[in-house]
Amino acid sequence: AFGYYLLAPFTFNFLASFTLGKSGAILYKPTINDYIDSLTNLILGCGIAFELPILAYVMAKIGFITAEFLKKYSKYAFVIILLTAAIITPSPDITSQVIVALPLLFLYWISILLVARVDRQKAKEEKFRKFQALAASIEKPIKPERVVAELSRALDPDADHVDPEMLGQ
């Protein structure tokens, strides 16, 4: 919809008024095949570009990228997005390129937010796995007396404490 309703009118207005030379010696008259080819390229290019957040989500789930990585290389992504906008739009006018570049930048930042969410989810899962491993590593139940002794030792390490094993006997 973006390529058809927003980008195509700018592109086709440019192509319809395109002339070569100041005297207009060569006038470009597009055919219906030119129109369909340009429209297909615009829609296909925009459709692929709008898959960026989904691709970033999948790559984050696999573990290829992180939000920090995307933030660190955002300068390079900006240049790549501008080049992509220049390639997607068949007309060299700046308006069409900006119309493509701004949503792509917006999609890039949405991708960063999605990947950050995946990173937080992975951190929670890792913390839970560590907790499960710790819980599984405890072979015998902890006596309440030992907990009290360890807490008092942690609060006041210089004081003399009773050995918790002696409390249980």
Salt bridges, closest charged atoms under 4 A:
GLU126 OE1 - ARG129 NH2 3.21
GLU150 OE2 - ARG153 NH1 3.10
GLU165 OE2 - ARG146 NH1 3.41
